[in-house]
Amino acid sequence: MENLGQNQNIVVRRIKKGKHEDHGGAWKVAMADFALAMMALFLVLWVINSSNEQEKAAISGYFQDPQAYEEGTKVPSKYVIDLGGSPSEADNMAESEVIDPEKILQAREIENLAEAIEQRRLQDMQAKIEARIDASPTLSPFKNQLLLDITTEGLRLQIVDQTKRPMFDPGSAQLKYYSEDILWELAPMLATLDHRLSISGHTDSSRAVGLREEDDVNWSLSSMRADSARRALMEAGVPKQQIAQVIGMGDTAPLKADDPGNSVNRRISITMLNKQSEANVRGRAGGADVEFVNDGEAPPEDERKPTINKAGSLLDELRKQRESKNNSYDNPPNKEEIFW
C-alpha cells in the first residue's frame, strides 16, 4: 500500500450490547397504594386502641348526626367533634329523649301490616259473598239491587230500592216478602263471620210541601226500617252480640248525591265492621269512672206545678195542641202526605 504520509489510521471499535426486557412502573403504584392502605389500617387500629368507649361513641355518632336542628334553630349535636370545615345541612335527625324513633317506625310498620292483612280479608270476604249471590236462586234475581264495596268502616252490603221492586211499602217499615227472603238468605253467612254488623236505614229527600224541618219523618222512618232489617237477620240466626249498632240516616247520605230524590237512595246498608270501626263503637260505652253531675236529690214536685199550670206557657200550649181533636199526633196522614 502506498504510504500517504505520516498520518496513521484511527480505528474506532463499537461494542453493541444486547437489549434487556423492559420493566414498567405499574408495580410502584400498586406498592404505594398498598403501603398507604396499611398505614391507614394501622392508624385506625391505633385510634381504636387508644380511645375509650365514650370517645368511640362520639366518633360513631358524628357520622350519624354531624349537624342537628331544634325548632328551626341550629343547636350543637350531642356528638361533638371539631374536624373543621362546614358539614352540609341535613334534616333534623336529633334523637328524642322521650320517644324512640325506631320504636315509632316499628309500630307504624306493624299497624300498616295489620291494615293490609285486614284489607285482604275483606276482599276475600267480598269475593265469597259475590259468589254466594250468584249461586243462590233466591239472591241472584236481585243481584242488581245488592251492592258490595269496601269502605273505611269495613265491607258494606247495600240493598237498594227499585221502582218496581221496593223493599218497603210507601211510608211503612214492614219488609216486603222478597226483601225478607234476601235478609234470611244472607243471615246464615253473616252469622259465620268474625265481624260485628252495623245496620243503617236510608231514605230519599222527598218531603211534603210546607212541612217543617223539625217534623221530617225520614229520620224515624229510616230508623224503623233499619230495625226491621235487624229483626229479620236475628230471626234467621244472627246473634244479638254480633249487632253493633242500628241507626237511621234519613236522607243525609244519598247513594246518588246529584239526585237525592232518586228511589235508589232508599236502601238498607249492612256493614261488616273492621277492627278500628268496631273499637270506635265499643268506645261509646261509659266507663266505671264516669261522674254523674246530676246525681243528687230530686227537686220537690210542687216547684214544677206553677210552671206546668201557668196559662200561656210553652208547656200549656203543647198540652192544648195534644188534647185537641185535630192534632197531628193521633190522626193518620192523608194520601197527599204519603210521599216516601
NUFI-179299 format. One record per residue (C-alpha): residue in one letter; x, y, z; residue number from 1. Coordinates in nm, 3 decimals, padded with zeros to 5 digits. Example, Ala and Ser with C-alpha at 12.3 -4.5 7.8 and 13.67 -1.06 7.14 Angstrom:
# residues 2
   marfi         u         v         w   fidren
       a    01.230   -00.450    00.780        1
       s    01.367   -00.106    00.714        2
# end
This chain:
# residues 340
   marfi         u         v         w   fidren
       m    00.000    00.000    00.000        1
       e    00.122    00.337   -00.084        2
       n    00.238    00.543    00.212        3
       l    00.031    00.859    00.209        4
       g    00.219    01.034    00.480        5
       q    00.297    01.034    00.841        6
       n   -00.077    01.030    00.947        7
       q   -00.183    00.699    01.097        8
       n   -00.524    00.544    01.062        9
       i   -00.752    00.557    01.374       10
       v   -00.968    00.256    01.427       11
       v   -01.283    00.306    01.639       12
       r   -01.426   -00.012    01.781       13
       r   -01.802    00.000    01.875       14
       i   -01.934   -00.267    02.108       15
       k   -02.303   -00.345    02.066       16
       k   -02.471   -00.451    02.391       17
       g   -02.770   -00.688    02.399       18
       k   -03.117   -00.544    02.475       19
       h   -03.279   -00.627    02.810       20
       e   -03.654   -00.679    02.869       21
       d   -03.846   -00.357    02.961       22
       h   -03.983   -00.323    03.317       23
       g   -04.277   -00.070    03.361       24
       g   -04.358    00.139    03.674       25
       a   -04.704   -00.010    03.748       26
       w   -04.571   -00.211    04.039       27
       k   -04.458    00.110    04.203       28
       v   -04.814    00.248    04.200       29
       a   -04.952   -00.075    04.343       30
       m   -04.685   -00.079    04.610       31
       a   -04.764    00.281    04.706       32
       d   -05.138    00.204    04.733       33
       f   -05.067   -00.099    04.949       34
       a   -04.839    00.099    05.176       35
       l   -05.097    00.376    05.211       36
       a   -05.375    00.125    05.293       37
       m   -05.158   -00.044    05.555       38
       m   -05.075    00.292    05.708       39
       a   -05.444    00.384    05.724       40
       l   -05.525    00.045    05.879       41
       f   -05.258    00.082    06.146       42
       l   -05.379    00.438    06.213       43
       v   -05.740    00.319    06.264       44
       l   -05.620    00.038    06.490       45
       w   -05.415    00.282    06.691       46
       v   -05.712    00.522    06.731       47
       i   -05.940    00.238    06.842       48
       n   -05.685    00.106    07.087       49
       s   -05.615    00.446    07.239       50
       s   -05.983    00.564    07.265       51
       n   -06.226    00.491    07.544       52
       e   -06.590    00.389    07.495       53
       q   -06.722    00.746    07.521       54
       e   -06.485    00.870    07.251       55
       k   -06.576    00.578    07.026       56
       a   -06.947    00.659    07.068       57
       a   -06.877    01.024    06.984       58
       i   -06.688    00.933    06.668       59
       s   -06.962    00.698    06.559       60
       g   -07.232    00.950    06.645       61
       y   -07.069    01.228    06.445       62
       f   -07.101    01.033    06.124       63
       q   -07.465    00.961    06.210       64
       d   -07.558    01.317    06.309       65
       p   -07.298    01.579    06.212       66
       q   -07.544    01.863    06.244       67
       a   -07.872    01.886    06.436       68
       y   -08.160    02.133    06.443       69
       e   -08.422    02.204    06.703       70
       e   -08.733    02.410    06.617       71
       g   -08.561    02.553    06.312       72
       t   -08.252    02.666    06.501       73
       k   -07.914    02.500    06.474       74
       v   -07.805    02.353    06.805       75
       p   -07.496    02.152    06.900       76
       s   -07.532    01.782    06.850       77
       k   -07.456    01.550    07.139       78
       y   -07.191    01.402    06.911       79
       v   -06.942    01.692    06.909       80
       i   -06.611    01.654    06.728       81
       d   -06.446    01.957    06.567       82
       l   -06.300    01.826    06.245       83
       g   -06.306    02.163    06.074       84
       g   -06.494    02.256    05.762       85
       s   -06.868    02.302    05.732       86
       p   -07.087    01.995    05.702       87
       s   -07.377    02.005    05.460       88
       e   -07.719    02.080    05.603       89
       a   -07.925    01.777    05.694       90
       d   -08.277    01.720    05.815       91
       n   -08.346    01.717    06.185       92
       m   -08.236    01.376    06.300       93
       a   -08.174    01.457    06.666       94
       e   -08.290    01.175    06.886       95
       s   -08.585    01.239    07.113       96
       e   -08.530    01.173    07.479       97
       v   -08.895    01.069    07.521       98
       i   -08.984    00.867    07.209       99
       d   -08.756    00.623    07.034      100
       p   -08.781    00.679    06.655      101
       e   -08.704    00.313    06.590      102
       k   -08.998    00.208    06.806      103
       i   -09.228    00.454    06.624      104
       l   -09.119    00.314    06.289      105
       q   -09.169   -00.040    06.409      106
       a   -09.518    00.040    06.544      107
       r   -09.618    00.202    06.214      108
       e   -09.490   -00.094    06.017      109
       i   -09.691   -00.332    06.236      110
       e   -10.002   -00.115    06.201      111
       n   -09.965   -00.093    05.822      112
       l   -09.914   -00.468    05.801      113
       a   -10.225   -00.531    06.011      114
       e   -10.430   -00.298    05.791      115
       a   -10.304   -00.472    05.476      116
       i   -10.394   -00.814    05.618      117
       e   -10.744   -00.696    05.716      118
       q   -10.794   -00.535    05.375      119
       r   -10.705   -00.864    05.211      120
       r   -10.953   -01.047    05.438      121
       l   -11.229   -00.804    05.342      122
       q   -11.151   -00.856    04.973      123
       d   -11.171   -01.234    05.016      124
       m   -11.497   -01.195    05.208      125
       q   -11.638   -00.976    04.929      126
       a   -11.549   -01.239    04.669      127
       k   -11.720   -01.514    04.873      128
       i   -12.038   -01.311    04.918      129
       e   -12.049   -01.226    04.548      130
       a   -12.009   -01.595    04.465      131
       r   -12.285   -01.680    04.713      132
       i   -12.517   -01.427    04.549      133
       d   -12.450   -01.566    04.202      134
       a   -12.511   -01.926    04.316      135
       s   -12.826   -01.858    04.521      136
       p   -13.163   -01.893    04.344      137
       t   -13.308   -01.650    04.598      138
       l   -13.042   -01.380    04.569      139
       s   -12.943   -01.395    04.202      140
       p   -13.269   -01.234    04.073      141
       f   -13.193   -00.933    04.297      142
       k   -12.825   -00.911    04.204      143
       n   -12.861   -00.562    04.058      144
       q   -13.010   -00.443    04.389      145
       l   -12.722   -00.578    04.601      146
       l   -12.418   -00.352    04.609      147
       l   -12.087   -00.459    04.768      148
       d   -11.795   -00.227    04.836      149
       i   -11.514   -00.175    05.088      150
       t   -11.523    00.149    05.287      151
       t   -11.318    00.292    05.572      152
       e   -11.559    00.120    05.813      153
       g   -11.540   -00.226    05.654      154
       l   -11.722   -00.433    05.392      155
       r   -12.059   -00.275    05.310      156
       l   -12.356   -00.461    05.161      157
       q   -12.639   -00.233    05.042      158
       i   -12.989   -00.344    04.942      159
       v   -13.133   -00.065    04.730      160
       d   -13.484    00.007    04.611      161
       q   -13.604   -00.013    04.256      162
       t   -13.914    00.148    04.113      163
       k   -14.093   -00.182    04.057      164
       r   -13.928   -00.367    04.346      165
       p   -13.919   -00.152    04.661      166
       m   -13.807   -00.303    04.989      167
       f   -14.094   -00.142    05.182      168
       d   -14.441   -00.010    05.116      169
       p   -14.462    00.372    05.100      170
       g   -14.447    00.518    05.448      171
       s   -14.410    00.173    05.605      172
       a   -14.133   -00.007    05.789      173
       q   -14.278   -00.351    05.707      174
       l   -14.043   -00.554    05.485      175
       k   -14.173   -00.685    05.154      176
       y   -14.171   -01.065    05.140      177
       y   -13.885   -01.076    04.888      178
       s   -13.684   -00.826    05.094      179
       e   -13.726   -01.054    05.394      180
       d   -13.616   -01.351    05.181      181
       i   -13.295   -01.166    05.088      182
       l   -13.211   -01.100    05.453      183
       w   -13.295   -01.456    05.554      184
       e   -13.066   -01.588    05.281      185
       l   -12.779   -01.360    05.388      186
       a   -12.815   -01.418    05.763      187
       p   -12.652   -01.766    05.790      188
       m   -12.346   -01.644    05.602      189
       l   -12.319   -01.322    05.806      190
       a   -12.350   -01.519    06.130      191
       t   -12.035   -01.717    06.047      192
       l   -11.819   -01.404    06.003      193
       d   -11.592   -01.271    06.276      194
       h   -11.721   -00.917    06.228      195
       r   -11.984   -00.714    06.407      196
       l   -12.260   -00.560    06.197      197
       s   -12.372   -00.200    06.161      198
       i   -12.722   -00.169    06.010      199
       s   -12.840    00.168    05.881      200
       g   -13.155    00.280    05.702      201
       h   -13.168    00.550    05.432      202
       t   -13.450    00.740    05.263      203
       d   -13.469    00.979    04.971      204
       s   -13.514    01.353    05.017      205
       s   -13.885    01.366    04.929      206
       r   -14.086    01.564    05.179      207
       a   -14.432    01.717    05.194      208
       v   -14.452    02.076    05.080      209
       g   -14.472    02.320    05.370      210
       l   -14.362    02.064    05.628      211
       r   -14.123    02.197    05.889      212
       e   -13.774    02.051    05.901      213
       e   -13.837    01.961    06.265      214
       d   -14.130    01.742    06.153      215
       d   -13.929    01.548    05.893      216
       v   -14.037    01.184    05.936      217
       n   -13.748    01.046    05.730      218
       w   -13.542    01.017    06.047      219
       s   -13.785    00.794    06.230      220
       l   -13.880    00.604    05.913      221
       s   -13.518    00.518    05.829      222
       s   -13.459    00.409    06.190      223
       m   -13.763    00.180    06.191      224
       r   -13.666    00.026    05.856      225
       a   -13.312   -00.042    05.981      226
       d   -13.461   -00.206    06.288      227
       s   -13.687   -00.421    06.068      228
       a   -13.378   -00.546    05.887      229
       r   -13.211   -00.616    06.221      230
       r   -13.512   -00.816    06.337      231
       a   -13.518   -01.025    06.019      232
       l   -13.144   -01.104    06.046      233
       m   -13.177   -01.210    06.408      234
       e   -13.479   -01.427    06.330      235
       a   -13.267   -01.600    06.064      236
       g   -12.979   -01.679    06.301      237
       v   -12.760   -01.369    06.352      238
       p   -12.680   -01.348    06.728      239
       k   -12.758   -01.033    06.923      240
       q   -12.395   -00.976    07.025      241
       q   -12.298   -00.951    06.658      242
       i   -12.520   -00.643    06.609      243
       a   -12.304   -00.341    06.683      244
       q   -12.550   -00.062    06.603      245
       v   -12.881    00.012    06.429      246
       i   -12.915    00.370    06.308      247
       g   -13.140    00.580    06.086      248
       m   -12.962    00.818    05.849      249
       g   -13.270    00.979    05.696      250
       d   -13.176    01.144    05.364      251
       t   -12.835    01.270    05.483      252
       a   -12.625    01.013    05.291      253
       p   -12.779    00.966    04.944      254
       l   -12.639    00.700    04.717      255
       k   -12.673    00.944    04.427      256
       a   -12.567    01.278    04.566      257
       d   -12.663    01.461    04.246      258
       d   -13.019    01.323    04.262      259
       p   -13.125    01.300    04.629      260
       g   -13.487    01.224    04.535      261
       n   -13.398    00.911    04.336      262
       s   -13.552    00.583    04.453      263
       v   -13.210    00.412    04.481      264
       n   -13.136    00.636    04.779      265
       r   -13.394    00.433    04.974      266
       r   -13.187    00.143    05.097      267
       i   -13.067   -00.071    05.385      268
       s   -12.692   -00.081    05.448      269
       i   -12.524   -00.369    05.636      270
       t   -12.157   -00.304    05.714      271
       m   -11.922   -00.574    05.842      272
       l   -11.709   -00.352    06.064      273
       n   -11.330   -00.366    06.062      274
       k   -11.135   -00.372    06.388      275
       q   -11.091    00.006    06.410      276
       s   -11.460    00.081    06.349      277
       e   -11.564   -00.186    06.597      278
       a   -11.333   -00.032    06.858      279
       n   -11.489    00.310    06.791      280
       v   -11.836    00.169    06.853      281
       r   -11.724   -00.001    07.174      282
       g   -11.564    00.324    07.287      283
       r   -11.904    00.490    07.310      284
       a   -11.985    00.291    07.623      285
       g   -11.938    00.465    07.957      286
       g   -11.658    00.364    08.190      287
       a   -11.656    00.282    08.558      288
       d   -11.507    00.622    08.643      289
       v   -11.793    00.827    08.496      290
       e   -11.903    01.104    08.732      291
       f   -12.271    01.193    08.723      292
       v   -12.306    01.563    08.798      293
       n   -12.687    01.541    08.840      294
       d   -12.676    01.253    09.085      295
       g   -12.844    01.449    09.362      296
       e   -13.179    01.483    09.527      297
       a   -13.478    01.548    09.303      298
       p   -13.649    01.885    09.350      299
       p   -13.988    01.886    09.520      300
       e   -14.282    01.825    09.290      301
       d   -14.450    02.149    09.397      302
       e   -14.174    02.352    09.227      303
       r   -14.289    02.238    08.881      304
       k   -14.664    02.280    08.926      305
       p   -14.675    02.658    08.877      306
       t   -14.477    02.622    08.553      307
       i   -14.694    02.341    08.415      308
       n   -15.026    02.505    08.504      309
       k   -14.926    02.856    08.413      310
       a   -15.153    02.990    08.137      311
       g   -14.971    03.095    07.821      312
       s   -14.660    02.889    07.899      313
       l   -14.499    02.669    07.634      314
       l   -14.596    02.351    07.819      315
       d   -14.954    02.468    07.847      316
       e   -14.966    02.541    07.473      317
       l   -14.824    02.199    07.387      318
       r   -15.076    02.031    07.617      319
       k   -15.366    02.205    07.444      320
       q   -15.234    02.101    07.100      321
       r   -15.201    01.743    07.216      322
       e   -15.554    01.729    07.355      323
       s   -15.718    01.887    07.051      324
       k   -15.919    01.657    06.822      325
       n   -15.741    01.763    06.504      326
       n   -15.386    01.712    06.637      327
       s   -15.124    01.561    06.411      328
       y   -15.016    01.300    06.664      329
       d   -15.320    01.072    06.660      330
       n   -15.458    01.125    06.309      331
       p   -15.311    00.914    06.026      332
       p   -15.152    01.105    05.735      333
       n   -15.360    01.190    05.431      334
       k   -15.289    01.032    05.095      335
       e   -15.129    01.356    04.979      336
       e   -14.881    01.333    05.267      337
       i   -14.761    00.981    05.179      338
       f   -14.459    01.055    04.962      339
       w   -14.168    00.840    05.085      340
# end
